[in-house]
């Protein structure tokens, strides 16, 4: 992904994530969710690009099942 590609329509979400990563927010973890194609991966990629390397990051992913979602799979993944 090129650094020149702008992040469109997620400035508020990115600002919150940067504040959490910097310890300036009233939370220490964030769970992103939403339908496919909403830009979750792009948002996280932009966050990783902007925060210092010293910031610890944990990224999970959901699995798709034939019978619906499993509770907390995104967290345990």
C-alpha positions in Angstrom: 0.0 0.0 0.0 1.4 3.4 -0.9 1.9 6.0 1.7 0.3 8.5 -0.7 -3.2 6.8 -0.5 -5.3 9.0 1.7 -7.5 7.6 4.5 -10.9 8.9 3.7 -13.8 9.2 6.2 -12.1 7.7 9.2 -10.2 10.6 10.6 -12.1 10.6 14.0 -11.6 6.9 14.4 -7.9 7.1 13.6 -7.5 10.0 16.0 -9.1 7.9 18.8 -6.8 4.9 18.0 -3.7 7.1 18.1 -4.8 8.6 21.4 -5.3 5.1 22.8 -1.9 4.0 21.5 -0.3 7.1 23.1 -2.0 6.5 26.4 -4.1 9.7 26.1 -7.5 8.1 26.0 -9.7 6.7 28.8 -9.2 3.1 27.5 -6.3 0.8 26.8 -7.8 -1.5 24.2 -10.1 -1.1 21.2 -12.1 -3.7 19.3 -12.9 -2.9 15.7 -15.9 -4.5 14.1 -18.1 -4.1 11.0 -19.1 -5.6 7.7 -16.6 -6.7 5.1 -15.3 -3.8 3.1 -15.8 -1.1 5.6 -12.1 -0.2 5.9 -11.1 -1.9 9.2 -7.9 -3.3 7.8 -7.0 0.0 6.1 -7.6 1.9 9.4 -5.4 -0.5 11.3 -2.7 -0.3 8.6 -2.8 3.5 8.8 -2.5 3.4 12.6 0.5 1.1 12.4 2.1 3.5 10.0 1.6 6.5 12.3 2.5 5.2 15.8 6.0 4.7 17.0 7.6 1.2 16.8 7.7 1.0 20.6 3.9 0.8 20.8 2.8 -2.7 21.3 0.1 -3.9 18.9 -2.1 -6.9 19.0 -4.2 -7.7 15.9 -6.7 -10.5 15.7 -9.1 -11.7 13.0 -12.4 -13.4 12.8 -13.0 -16.7 11.2 -16.1 -17.5 9.1 -18.2 -20.5 10.0 -21.0 -22.1 8.1 -23.4 -21.8 11.1 -22.7 -18.2 12.3 -20.1 -16.4 14.3 -18.6 -17.9 17.4 -18.6 -15.8 20.5 -15.4 -13.9 21.2 -13.5 -15.4 18.2 -12.1 -12.0 17.3 -10.7 -11.7 20.8 -9.3 -15.2 21.1 -8.0 -15.3 17.6 
